[in-house]
Amino acid sequence: MRGLKKAAGLDIMDKFPVLLDLAGTFVFALSGAVAGARRRLDLFGVLVLAFAAGNAGGITRDVLIGAVPPVAVQDWRYLGVSLLAGLVTFYLVPVIVRISSAILMFDAAGLALFAVTGATKALAHGLSPVTAIALGVVTGIGGGMVRDMLLAEIPTVLRAELYAVAAAIAAAIIVLGQMLHWPDGPVTTAALLACFALRVAAIRRGWRLPVAKIEESAPSDKPGQGD
C-alpha cells in the first residue's frame, strides 16, 4: 500500500509541469479571447486570439530549445483548453466584461505559470541558468505579444507595469532553487506567488520601469520663423 501511494505521488509530480502549462494556456487564452471580444471580432477571430495568446509563448520556447514539433502542436489538450477558453468568453462575454478587473488577474496568473514552466523546461533540456531565465521570460510574454500584434496594438510588455520583470523574477527563483537543490514543490510555489504578487501590486500601484523623457518644443505661432 505504501508503495502504491509513493508511486501515485511520483506520477502526480511527473505530471505537475504539464498541469501548470495547461493552466497557463487556459488563463492566457482567456485573456486573448477577451481582447478579441472587446474588439468585436467574430467567433473565429476570438478563437484565433485565444489560441495565439495561450500558445505562442510555449511554441517559441520549444522551437528555441529544439523540442520540435512544439508540445502545443503535438498534444491536443493545448488546442482543447484554448478553444474552451475562447468559447466560454464568446458566449458569456457580458459576464466576462462585468468582471473585467479579474481579467488582469488571469493575465498575471498566466504570466506566473508560463514563466515557471518555461524556465523549468529549459533547465530540463540542459540549458544554462541565464538562458533558462530568458526562456522563462519569453514563454511568459510571447503569447501576449502575439495577441497584441494581431490586434495592431503596442505589446503590453513594452508599456505595462513590471510585466517582463515579474516573469524574470519567477524564472530566477526556479533556476536558483535547482542550483541549490531545494525541493521542487516549495520553489515552484514561491516562484508563482512572487510573480503573481509583484504583477498585481504593480497594476494596483502603477509601478513601472522608467520611461524616456522627451520634451517636444511647442510649434511656433510666428510666421516665417525657422525659414
LUMLOGU-123903 format. One record per residue (C-alpha): x, y, z; residue number from 1; chain. Coordinates in steps of 0.5 Angstrom, whole numbers, plus 500, padded with zeros to 3 digits. Example, Ala and Ser with C-alpha at 12.3 -4.5 7.8 and 13.67 -1.06 7.14 Angstrom:
BEGIN
> 525 491 516 1 A
> 527 498 514 2 A
//
This chain:
BEGIN
> 500 500 500 1 A
> 506 505 502 2 A
> 509 503 495 3 A
> 503 505 491 4 A
> 502 512 495 5 A
> 509 513 493 6 A
> 508 511 486 7 A
> 502 516 486 8 A
> 506 521 489 9 A
> 511 521 484 10 A
> 506 520 478 11 A
> 503 527 480 12 A
> 510 530 481 13 A
> 512 528 474 14 A
> 505 531 471 15 A
> 506 537 475 16 A
> 509 541 470 17 A
> 504 539 465 18 A
> 499 541 469 19 A
> 502 548 470 20 A
> 503 549 463 21 A
> 496 547 461 22 A
> 493 552 467 23 A
> 498 558 464 24 A
> 495 556 457 25 A
> 488 557 459 26 A
> 488 563 463 27 A
> 492 567 457 28 A
> 488 564 452 29 A
> 482 567 456 30 A
> 486 574 456 31 A
> 487 573 449 32 A
> 479 572 448 33 A
> 477 578 452 34 A
> 482 582 448 35 A
> 478 579 441 36 A
> 471 580 444 37 A
> 473 587 446 38 A
> 475 589 439 39 A
> 468 586 436 40 A
> 472 580 433 41 A
> 467 574 430 42 A
> 468 567 433 43 A
> 473 565 429 44 A
> 477 571 431 45 A
> 476 570 438 46 A
> 478 563 438 47 A
> 485 565 434 48 A
> 486 570 439 49 A
> 485 565 445 50 A
> 490 560 441 51 A
> 495 565 440 52 A
> 495 568 447 53 A
> 495 561 450 54 A
> 501 558 446 55 A
> 505 563 442 56 A
> 510 563 448 57 A
> 510 556 449 58 A
> 511 555 442 59 A
> 517 560 442 60 A
> 520 557 448 61 A
> 520 550 445 62 A
> 523 552 438 63 A
> 529 556 441 64 A
> 531 549 446 65 A
> 530 545 440 66 A
> 524 541 443 67 A
> 520 540 436 68 A
> 515 540 434 69 A
> 512 544 440 70 A
> 508 541 445 71 A
> 502 545 443 72 A
> 502 542 437 73 A
> 503 535 439 74 A
> 498 535 445 75 A
> 491 536 443 76 A
> 490 539 450 77 A
> 493 545 449 78 A
> 488 547 443 79 A
> 483 544 447 80 A
> 484 549 453 81 A
> 485 554 448 82 A
> 478 553 445 83 A
> 475 552 451 84 A
> 477 559 454 85 A
> 475 562 447 86 A
> 468 559 447 87 A
> 467 561 454 88 A
> 469 568 453 89 A
> 465 569 447 90 A
> 458 566 450 91 A
> 459 569 456 92 A
> 462 576 454 93 A
> 457 580 458 94 A
> 459 577 465 95 A
> 467 577 463 96 A
> 466 584 461 97 A
> 463 586 468 98 A
> 469 582 472 99 A
> 474 586 467 100 A
> 478 587 473 101 A
> 479 580 474 102 A
> 482 579 467 103 A
> 488 583 469 104 A
> 489 577 475 105 A
> 488 572 470 106 A
> 494 575 466 107 A
> 498 576 472 108 A
> 497 568 474 109 A
> 498 566 466 110 A
> 505 570 467 111 A
> 507 567 473 112 A
> 505 560 471 113 A
> 509 561 464 114 A
> 515 564 467 115 A
> 516 558 472 116 A
> 514 552 466 117 A
> 519 556 461 118 A
> 525 556 466 119 A
> 523 549 468 120 A
> 523 546 461 121 A
> 529 550 459 122 A
> 533 547 465 123 A
> 531 540 464 124 A
> 534 541 457 125 A
> 541 542 460 126 A
> 541 550 458 127 A
> 545 555 462 128 A
> 542 559 468 129 A
> 542 565 465 130 A
> 539 562 458 131 A
> 533 559 463 132 A
> 531 565 466 133 A
> 531 568 459 134 A
> 527 563 456 135 A
> 522 563 462 136 A
> 521 571 460 137 A
> 520 569 453 138 A
> 515 564 455 139 A
> 511 569 460 140 A
> 511 575 455 141 A
> 510 571 448 142 A
> 503 570 448 143 A
> 501 577 450 144 A
> 506 580 445 145 A
> 503 576 439 146 A
> 496 577 442 147 A
> 497 585 442 148 A
> 501 585 435 149 A
> 495 581 432 150 A
> 490 587 435 151 A
> 495 592 432 152 A
> 497 595 439 153 A
> 503 596 442 154 A
> 505 590 446 155 A
> 503 590 454 156 A
> 510 588 456 157 A
> 513 594 453 158 A
> 509 599 456 159 A
> 505 596 462 160 A
> 507 596 470 161 A
> 513 591 471 162 A
> 511 585 466 163 A
> 517 582 464 164 A
> 521 584 471 165 A
> 516 580 474 166 A
> 517 574 470 167 A
> 524 574 470 168 A
> 524 574 478 169 A
> 520 568 478 170 A
> 524 564 473 171 A
> 530 566 477 172 A
> 527 563 483 173 A
> 526 557 479 174 A
> 534 557 477 175 A
> 536 559 484 176 A
> 532 553 487 177 A
> 535 548 482 178 A
> 542 550 483 179 A
> 542 550 491 180 A
> 538 543 490 181 A
> 532 546 494 182 A
> 525 542 494 183 A
> 521 543 487 184 A
> 514 544 491 185 A
> 516 550 495 186 A
> 521 553 490 187 A
> 515 553 485 188 A
> 510 556 490 189 A
> 515 561 492 190 A
> 516 563 484 191 A
> 509 563 482 192 A
> 507 567 488 193 A
> 513 572 487 194 A
> 511 573 480 195 A
> 503 574 481 196 A
> 504 578 487 197 A
> 509 583 484 198 A
> 505 584 478 199 A
> 498 585 482 200 A
> 502 590 486 201 A
> 505 594 480 202 A
> 498 594 477 203 A
> 495 597 483 204 A
> 500 602 485 205 A
> 502 604 478 206 A
> 510 601 479 207 A
> 513 601 472 208 A
> 520 602 469 209 A
> 523 609 468 210 A
> 520 612 461 211 A
> 525 616 457 212 A
> 523 624 458 213 A
> 523 627 451 214 A
> 521 635 451 215 A
> 518 637 445 216 A
> 518 644 443 217 A
> 512 648 442 218 A
> 510 650 435 219 A
> 512 657 433 220 A
> 506 662 432 221 A
> 510 667 429 222 A
> 510 667 421 223 A
> 517 666 418 224 A
> 520 663 424 225 A
> 525 657 422 226 A
> 526 659 415 227 A
//
